């Protein structure tokens, strides 16, 4: 049971960390899908 809880925590930490890293590097879906003819409201 302890190993499963540790795995759930590890998955959460990896998911949050990957999200933050990808947003800071410029791989967010907004930045990838935005072009000259696309208007996204901010």
PDB file of N, CA, C and O in Angstrom:
ATOM      1  N   UNK A   1       0.821  -1.194   0.000  1.00  0.00           N
ATOM      2  CA  UNK A   1       0.000   0.000   0.000  1.00  0.00           C
ATOM      3  C   UNK A   1       0.864   1.257   0.000  1.00  0.00           C
ATOM      4  O   UNK A   1       0.541   2.252  -0.649  1.00  0.00           O
ATOM      5  N   UNK A   2       1.969   1.192   0.740  1.00  0.00           N
ATOM      6  CA  UNK A   2       2.856   2.348   0.804  1.00  0.00           C
ATOM      7  C   UNK A   2       3.481   2.630  -0.561  1.00  0.00           C
ATOM      8  O   UNK A   2       3.664   3.787  -0.942  1.00  0.00           O
ATOM      9  N   UNK A   3       3.808   1.562  -1.294  1.00  0.00           N
ATOM     10  CA  UNK A   3       4.411   1.746  -2.617  1.00  0.00           C
ATOM     11  C   UNK A   3       3.416   2.388  -3.583  1.00  0.00           C
ATOM     12  O   UNK A   3       3.802   3.222  -4.402  1.00  0.00           O
ATOM     13  N   UNK A   4       2.140   2.008  -3.496  1.00  0.00           N
ATOM     14  CA  UNK A   4       1.136   2.584  -4.382  1.00  0.00           C
ATOM     15  C   UNK A   4       0.934   4.061  -4.084  1.00  0.00           C
ATOM     16  O   UNK A   4       0.832   4.864  -5.011  1.00  0.00           O
ATOM     17  N   UNK A   5       0.874   4.431  -2.832  1.00  0.00           N
ATOM     18  CA  UNK A   5       0.716   5.843  -2.477  1.00  0.00           C
ATOM     19  C   UNK A   5       1.922   6.656  -2.928  1.00  0.00           C
ATOM     20  O   UNK A   5       1.776   7.778  -3.414  1.00  0.00           O
ATOM     21  N   UNK A   6       3.114   6.087  -2.764  1.00  0.00           N
ATOM     22  CA  UNK A   6       4.324   6.763  -3.228  1.00  0.00           C
ATOM     23  C   UNK A   6       4.298   6.938  -4.744  1.00  0.00           C
ATOM     24  O   UNK A   6       4.725   7.971  -5.258  1.00  0.00           O
ATOM     25  N   UNK A   7       3.800   5.934  -5.458  1.00  0.00           N
ATOM     26  CA  UNK A   7       3.700   6.031  -6.918  1.00  0.00           C
ATOM     27  C   UNK A   7       2.703   7.113  -7.332  1.00  0.00           C
ATOM     28  O   UNK A   7       2.956   7.854  -8.282  1.00  0.00           O
ATOM     29  N   UNK A   8       1.561   7.211  -6.620  1.00  0.00           N
ATOM     30  CA  UNK A   8       0.580   8.261  -6.934  1.00  0.00           C
ATOM     31  C   UNK A   8       1.173   9.647  -6.721  1.00  0.00           C
ATOM     32  O   UNK A   8       0.964  10.549  -7.532  1.00  0.00           O
ATOM     33  N   UNK A   9       1.904   9.815  -5.641  1.00  0.00           N
ATOM     34  CA  UNK A   9       2.551  11.103  -5.360  1.00  0.00           C
ATOM     35  C   UNK A   9       3.597  11.405  -6.431  1.00  0.00           C
ATOM     36  O   UNK A   9       3.704  12.541  -6.892  1.00  0.00           O
ATOM     37  N   UNK A  10       4.368  10.390  -6.826  1.00  0.00           N
ATOM     38  CA  UNK A  10       5.395  10.590  -7.849  1.00  0.00           C
ATOM     39  C   UNK A  10       4.774  10.994  -9.182  1.00  0.00           C
ATOM     40  O   UNK A  10       5.298  11.870  -9.870  1.00  0.00           O
ATOM     41  N   UNK A  11       3.665  10.363  -9.547  1.00  0.00           N
ATOM     42  CA  UNK A  11       2.988  10.717 -10.799  1.00  0.00           C
ATOM     43  C   UNK A  11       2.501  12.162 -10.752  1.00  0.00           C
ATOM     44  O   UNK A  11       2.629  12.895 -11.733  1.00  0.00           O
ATOM     45  N   UNK A  12       1.950  12.566  -9.626  1.00  0.00           N
ATOM     46  CA  UNK A  12       1.492  13.946  -9.489  1.00  0.00           C
ATOM     47  C   UNK A  12       2.623  14.944  -9.593  1.00  0.00           C
ATOM     48  O   UNK A  12       2.493  15.968 -10.263  1.00  0.00           O
ATOM     49  N   UNK A  13       3.729  14.653  -8.934  1.00  0.00           N
ATOM     50  CA  UNK A  13       4.889  15.556  -8.972  1.00  0.00           C
ATOM     51  C   UNK A  13       5.455  15.632 -10.382  1.00  0.00           C
ATOM     52  O   UNK A  13       5.801  16.717 -10.850  1.00  0.00           O
ATOM     53  N   UNK A  14       5.554  14.502 -11.061  1.00  0.00           N
ATOM     54  CA  UNK A  14       6.075  14.494 -12.433  1.00  0.00           C
ATOM     55  C   UNK A  14       5.148  15.267 -13.364  1.00  0.00           C
ATOM     56  O   UNK A  14       5.620  16.018 -14.217  1.00  0.00           O
ATOM     57  N   UNK A  15       3.828  15.093 -13.215  1.00  0.00           N
ATOM     58  CA  UNK A  15       2.874  15.787 -14.088  1.00  0.00           C
ATOM     59  C   UNK A  15       2.934  17.295 -13.892  1.00  0.00           C
ATOM     60  O   UNK A  15       2.951  18.046 -14.868  1.00  0.00           O
ATOM     61  N   UNK A  16       2.965  17.743 -12.648  1.00  0.00           N
ATOM     62  CA  UNK A  16       3.022  19.180 -12.377  1.00  0.00           C
ATOM     63  C   UNK A  16       4.355  19.749 -12.849  1.00  0.00           C
ATOM     64  O   UNK A  16       4.392  20.826 -13.445  1.00  0.00           O
ATOM     65  N   UNK A  17       5.438  19.044 -12.591  1.00  0.00           N
ATOM     66  CA  UNK A  17       6.753  19.512 -13.025  1.00  0.00           C
ATOM     67  C   UNK A  17       6.863  19.601 -14.534  1.00  0.00           C
ATOM     68  O   UNK A  17       7.397  20.574 -15.066  1.00  0.00           O
ATOM     69  N   UNK A  18       6.359  18.582 -15.231  1.00  0.00           N
ATOM     70  CA  UNK A  18       6.412  18.598 -16.698  1.00  0.00           C
ATOM     71  C   UNK A  18       5.581  19.738 -17.261  1.00  0.00           C
ATOM     72  O   UNK A  18       5.985  20.387 -18.226  1.00  0.00           O
ATOM     73  N   UNK A  19       4.424  19.984 -16.666  1.00  0.00           N
ATOM     74  CA  UNK A  19       3.573  21.084 -17.122  1.00  0.00           C
ATOM     75  C   UNK A  19       4.283  22.423 -16.967  1.00  0.00           C
ATOM     76  O   UNK A  19       4.260  23.249 -17.879  1.00  0.00           O
ATOM     77  N   UNK A  20       4.906  22.636 -15.829  1.00  0.00           N
ATOM     78  CA  UNK A  20       5.603  23.901 -15.591  1.00  0.00           C
ATOM     79  C   UNK A  20       6.790  24.063 -16.541  1.00  0.00           C
ATOM     80  O   UNK A  20       7.008  25.144 -17.088  1.00  0.00           O
ATOM     81  N   UNK A  21       7.544  23.003 -16.733  1.00  0.00           N
ATOM     82  CA  UNK A  21       8.709  23.076 -17.620  1.00  0.00           C
ATOM     83  C   UNK A  21       8.271  23.370 -19.050  1.00  0.00           C
ATOM     84  O   UNK A  21       8.853  24.231 -19.709  1.00  0.00           O
ATOM     85  N   UNK A  22       7.248  22.660 -19.540  1.00  0.00           N
ATOM     86  CA  UNK A  22       6.803  22.873 -20.914  1.00  0.00           C
ATOM     87  C   UNK A  22       6.224  24.267 -21.116  1.00  0.00           C
ATOM     88  O   UNK A  22       6.428  24.860 -22.175  1.00  0.00           O
ATOM     89  N   UNK A  23       5.511  24.804 -20.138  1.00  0.00           N
ATOM     90  CA  UNK A  23       4.992  26.167 -20.262  1.00  0.00           C
ATOM     91  C   UNK A  23       6.120  27.185 -20.277  1.00  0.00           C
ATOM     92  O   UNK A  23       6.047  28.165 -21.018  1.00  0.00           O
ATOM     93  N   UNK A  24       7.155  26.979 -19.483  1.00  0.00           N
ATOM     94  CA  UNK A  24       8.273  27.929 -19.447  1.00  0.00           C
ATOM     95  C   UNK A  24       9.135  27.857 -20.694  1.00  0.00           C
ATOM     96  O   UNK A  24       9.734  28.860 -21.083  1.00  0.00           O
ATOM     97  N   UNK A  25       9.214  26.702 -21.329  1.00  0.00           N
ATOM     98  CA  UNK A  25      10.036  26.535 -22.529  1.00  0.00           C
ATOM     99  C   UNK A  25       9.309  27.050 -23.771  1.00  0.00           C
ATOM    100  O   UNK A  25       9.948  27.382 -24.769  1.00  0.00           O
ATOM    101  N   UNK A  26       7.985  27.117 -23.715  1.00  0.00           N
ATOM    102  CA  UNK A  26       7.227  27.630 -24.854  1.00  0.00           C
ATOM    103  C   UNK A  26       6.457  26.564 -25.600  1.00  0.00           C
ATOM    104  O   UNK A  26       6.106  26.765 -26.763  1.00  0.00           O
ATOM    105  N   UNK A  27       6.187  25.445 -24.972  1.00  0.00           N
ATOM    106  CA  UNK A  27       5.455  24.373 -25.625  1.00  0.00           C
ATOM    107  C   UNK A  27       4.014  24.284 -25.152  1.00  0.00           C
ATOM    108  O   UNK A  27       3.424  23.204 -25.184  1.00  0.00           O
ATOM    109  N   UNK A  28       3.435  25.397 -24.714  1.00  0.00           N
ATOM    110  CA  UNK A  28       2.028  25.368 -24.336  1.00  0.00           C
ATOM    111  C   UNK A  28       1.178  25.261 -25.601  1.00  0.00           C
ATOM    112  O   UNK A  28       1.616  25.646 -26.685  1.00  0.00           O
ATOM    113  N   UNK A  29      -0.018  24.744 -25.457  1.00  0.00           N
ATOM    114  CA  UNK A  29      -0.884  24.580 -26.630  1.00  0.00           C
ATOM    115  C   UNK A  29      -1.255  25.928 -27.238  1.00  0.00           C
ATOM    116  O   UNK A  29      -1.448  26.026 -28.450  1.00  0.00           O
ATOM    117  N   UNK A  30      -1.356  26.958 -26.420  1.00  0.00           N
ATOM    118  CA  UNK A  30      -1.663  28.294 -26.947  1.00  0.00           C
ATOM    119  C   UNK A  30      -0.536  28.792 -27.845  1.00  0.00           C
ATOM    120  O   UNK A  30      -0.795  29.323 -28.925  1.00  0.00           O
ATOM    121  N   UNK A  31       0.698  28.627 -27.414  1.00  0.00           N
ATOM    122  CA  UNK A  31       1.824  29.122 -28.207  1.00  0.00           C
ATOM    123  C   UNK A  31       2.048  28.286 -29.456  1.00  0.00           C
ATOM    124  O   UNK A  31       2.503  28.811 -30.472  1.00  0.00           O
ATOM    125  N   UNK A  32       1.738  26.990 -29.400  1.00  0.00           N
ATOM    126  CA  UNK A  32       1.920  26.136 -30.565  1.00  0.00           C
ATOM    127  C   UNK A  32       0.820  26.340 -31.609  1.00  0.00           C
ATOM    128  O   UNK A  32       1.074  26.164 -32.801  1.00  0.00           O
ATOM    129  N   UNK A  33      -0.390  26.704 -31.191  1.00  0.00           N
ATOM    130  CA  UNK A  33      -1.511  26.833 -32.119  1.00  0.00           C
ATOM    131  C   UNK A  33      -1.733  28.260 -32.584  1.00  0.00           C
ATOM    132  O   UNK A  33      -2.647  28.506 -33.371  1.00  0.00           O
ATOM    133  N   UNK A  34      -0.939  29.196 -32.129  1.00  0.00           N
ATOM    134  CA  UNK A  34      -1.135  30.590 -32.487  1.00  0.00           C
ATOM    135  C   UNK A  34      -0.319  30.930 -33.731  1.00  0.00           C
ATOM    136  O   UNK A  34       0.876  30.643 -33.806  1.00  0.00           O
ATOM    137  N   UNK A  35      -0.973  31.530 -34.680  1.00  0.00           N
ATOM    138  CA  UNK A  35      -0.297  31.982 -35.891  1.00  0.00           C
ATOM    139  C   UNK A  35      -0.738  33.404 -36.209  1.00  0.00           C
ATOM    140  O   UNK A  35      -1.406  34.053 -35.404  1.00  0.00           O
ATOM    141  N   UNK A  36      -0.366  33.870 -37.363  1.00  0.00           N
ATOM    142  CA  UNK A  36      -0.708  35.247 -37.749  1.00  0.00           C
ATOM    143  C   UNK A  36      -2.205  35.419 -37.953  1.00  0.00           C
ATOM    144  O   UNK A  36      -2.734  36.513 -37.755  1.00  0.00           O
ATOM    145  N   UNK A  37      -2.900  34.344 -38.351  1.00  0.00           N
ATOM    146  CA  UNK A  37      -4.323  34.468 -38.634  1.00  0.00           C
ATOM    147  C   UNK A  37      -5.202  33.984 -37.479  1.00  0.00           C
ATOM    148  O   UNK A  37      -6.412  33.835 -37.649  1.00  0.00           O
ATOM    149  N   UNK A  38      -4.624  33.742 -36.336  1.00  0.00           N
ATOM    150  CA  UNK A  38      -5.398  33.264 -35.179  1.00  0.00           C
ATOM    151  C   UNK A  38      -5.420  34.354 -34.120  1.00  0.00           C
ATOM    152  O   UNK A  38      -4.379  34.880 -33.728  1.00  0.00           O
ATOM    153  N   UNK A  39      -6.631  34.687 -33.660  1.00  0.00           N
ATOM    154  CA  UNK A  39      -6.768  35.672 -32.591  1.00  0.00           C
ATOM    155  C   UNK A  39      -7.229  34.968 -31.324  1.00  0.00           C
ATOM    156  O   UNK A  39      -8.312  34.383 -31.295  1.00  0.00           O
ATOM    157  N   UNK A  40      -6.427  35.022 -30.297  1.00  0.00           N
ATOM    158  CA  UNK A  40      -6.795  34.460 -29.014  1.00  0.00           C
ATOM    159  C   UNK A  40      -6.917  35.615 -28.026  1.00  0.00           C
ATOM    160  O   UNK A  40      -5.990  36.412 -27.884  1.00  0.00           O
ATOM    161  N   UNK A  41      -8.052  35.706 -27.348  1.00  0.00           N
ATOM    162  CA  UNK A  41      -8.252  36.771 -26.377  1.00  0.00           C
ATOM    163  C   UNK A  41      -7.504  36.483 -25.086  1.00  0.00           C
ATOM    164  O   UNK A  41      -7.442  35.344 -24.623  1.00  0.00           O
ATOM    165  N   UNK A  42      -6.950  37.518 -24.528  1.00  0.00           N
ATOM    166  CA  UNK A  42      -6.253  37.365 -23.246  1.00  0.00           C
ATOM    167  C   UNK A  42      -6.905  38.189 -22.201  1.00  0.00           C
ATOM    168  O   UNK A  42      -6.462  38.194 -21.052  1.00  0.00           O
TER     169      UNK A  42
END
